[in-house]
Amino acid sequence: MRRLALPVIPLLFAVTGCGNDYQPEQLYMAATPECREWADGSTFNLPEGVSVTATSPVTLKQGSAEFGVVYLVPRGGRVQFVTRAFNITQPKGATIAKAKVLSYYQRGTNNRAEMVEVITNIPALLLPVATADVTQWRIRLGVDRDLPDRFDLVLSDVIIDDERYPVRTFTYRWFPERKAYGLCR
């Protein structure tokens, strides 16, 4: 009887779905059609302890801005981009611009900040450094063409443990009282 039970246990786990119980958070950042509430940043959690955060942009002038995106990957993790595009779109709509990668660097989060090599190409695969519990990849994007008063930043889906996951679409708008673009809810 014991010999029969051993092969059945893995089958029971597979049937009951004990593996991936990840449920994505809100995939579209704007919670209201007006999107009037300013947000300093927005973090989206993915499986295996991976997260992506968008920070408030730096407004160069009305119509252009630089955006910060930070990916955090724990030791032993691995994140693959489906594409390397960072698209600026109409709200839930068509692409109006492609954000240019201005700089990209990685560092372990438990390491002292130091000079890092900055590159302008995004690798297809994010692998954490072995000396840190978590590695951060900081990407600075720029758009130097006219941006509308409201738009979305659409990031690539990612592959984690051979599964494809969508990433939050981050929503921005022009805040006239601040004379700046900002994340909005």
HELIX and SHEET records of a PDB file:
HELIX    1   1 ARG A    2  THR A   16  1                                  15    
HELIX    2   2 PRO A   47  GLY A   49  5                                   3    
SHEET    1   A 6 TRP A  38  ALA A  39  0                                        
SHEET    2   A 6 ALA A 180  CYS A 184 -1                                        
SHEET    3   A 6 PHE A 170  PHE A 175 -1                                        
SHEET    4   A 6 ARG A 150  VAL A 154 -1                                        
SHEET    5   A 6 ASN A  87  THR A  89 -1                                        
SHEET    6   A 6 THR A  95  LYS A  98 -1                                        
SHEET    1   B 5 GLY A  41  ASN A  45  0                                        
SHEET    2   B 5 SER A  51  LYS A  61 -1                                        
SHEET    3   B 5 SER A  64  PRO A  74 -1                                        
SHEET    4   B 5 VAL A 134  VAL A 143 -1                                        
SHEET    5   B 5 LYS A 100  GLY A 108 -1                                        
SHEET    1   C 4 LEU A 125  LEU A 126  0                                        
SHEET    2   C 4 VAL A  79  PHE A  81 -1                                        
SHEET    3   C 4 VAL A 158  ILE A 160 -1                                        
SHEET    4   C 4 GLU A 163  TYR A 165 -1                                        
END                                                                             
